[in-house]
Amino acid sequence: MSQEQSQYRIPPAYAHEDDEIQIGPFFTNLKEYFFYILKKWYILLLFIAIFIGLGALYKIWYGTKYHANTSFAVEGQATSSGLISSALSLANALGIQTSSAKGSTYNNNFFATLMQSRKVIKESLMTEAVVNGKKDLLANHYITIMHWREGSLLRKGWNEVPRLKDFSFKPKPLEQFTELEDSVLSVIYESIIDANLEVVYDETTPFNIAIFTTRNMDYSRNMMKVMVDRSAGYYMDNVYELNKKNLSIADRRVDSLGRELRKLDYRVASLRDVSNNTVAQKGLLNVNSASRDQSLLSAQYSAAVNNLEFAKVTLLTTAPILQIIDDPVFSTEVDYVRWIMVIIVGVLLGIFFGAIYLFVARAVKLSNEKVKERKERMQQQNPDTAAA
C-alpha cells in the first residue's frame, strides 16, 4: 500500500525552497517566439492578404457617399416683431384678427423638427430637379439611385412585382395621390429618415446643421436645397402670407373709410350752401352735426392710413425667418474608403492576428510535447504501472 501511495504522491509546489522566478528564461522564450513567428512569415502574409481582401470588400460595399451639409438659423425677431405689432395695431383699429409668430414657437428646435416632418419631405420629393443630366421628380430619382426597381441579393426588385413594375410618380398635389402612390411615398420617407437625413439641434449654439447623404452628388445637393427652401417657406406661407392677406383686407377697409369721408365732405359742403343765408342758429344744427362726424371720421381715417403705411413698409423689409448660412450646393463632402487605409489597416490586423495565431499554435505544440515527455518519463520510472 505504501508503494502505491508513493506512485501517486502529489509533488510539492516548489522543488526547492530557494526557487525564484527567473526573468532571463522569460525573455529567452519571448525571443524564441519572435524568431518562430519570423520563420513562419508565409502565414503572416496569408493573414495580411485575408484582411486586405476583407478591407477591399468593405471598400466596395461602402462605395462613395456624398454628404450635402447646410447650416441654418432663425433670424432675430426684431424686424418680425415690428411687422406683427404693426399688423396687430392695425387689426385692433379696424377689427381684424391676425396670427403672430411667437419667439417661443418659431425657433431652431421648431425648424429642426419641421425639416424632418412628412409635409416637408414629401413636398420636397414631389419637386423636379436635374440628377445626372435628367430632369424628373426627386421621388423618382430616389427610387433609381437606391436600385429599388432592379432589387438586390437581399431585396426583391419592384420589376418582379406586377403592381410596382414600371411605377413612377407624376407631378400632382399630395391631396390627389392614390393609395399606392401615398404608400410608396411613405416608404421613401421612412427610408430617408432612417438612412439619409440627419438634423443636429443644439440649444447652446445659434445654428442648426442638416446633412443629407446618398451615393449621388446631384441628388444629395438638390434634395437638401429643396428641403431647406420648403422649411423656410413654411413661415412665409403661414404667418407672412396671413398677415399680408390681412393687410390687403385692411387696405380695402381704408379705401372704404376714404369713400365715406368724401361723401361726408360733400354732405357738409351741401348743408353749408343751404344754410349760408340762415339767420336762426337752429338752422345750423345739421351743419354742426355733419361737421362733427366729418372731424371724427377724418381722425379715424388718418390713424388707419398711418398704421397701414407703416405696416406695408415693415412687411416689405421682412426677410424669411429661416436664414441659410451654408448653401448645400457649395458644402458637399465626398466620403469614401481610401486604398492606402485599406492596405495599412489590413497589414496591421494581419500581423496582429497572425502573430496571435502563431503564438497560440506554438504554445499548444510545446504543451503537447511536454505532456508527451511527462508520460514517457512516468512510464520509464514506473514500468509496473505502465504494464498494468
Secondary structure, 3 states (H helix, E strand, C coil): CHHHHHHCCCCCCCCCCCCCCCHHHHHHHHHHHHHHHHHCHHHHHHHHHHHHHHHHHHHHHHCEEEEEEEEEEECCCHHHHHHHHHHHHHHHHHCCCCCCCCCCCCCHHHHHHHCCCHHHHHHHHCCEEEECCEEEEHHHHHHHHCCCCCCCCCCCCHHHCCCCCCCCCCCCCHHHCCHHHHHHHHHHHHHHHHHHEEEECCCCCCCEEEEEEECCHHHHHHHHHHHHHHHHHHHHHHHHHHHHHHHHHHHHHHHHHHHHHHHHHHHHHHHHHHCCCCCCHHHHHHHHHHHHHHHHHHHHHHHHHHHHHHHHHHHHCCCCCEEECCCHHHCEEEEECCHHHHHHHHHHHHHHHHHHHHHHHHHHHHHHHHHHHHHHHHHHHCHHHHHC
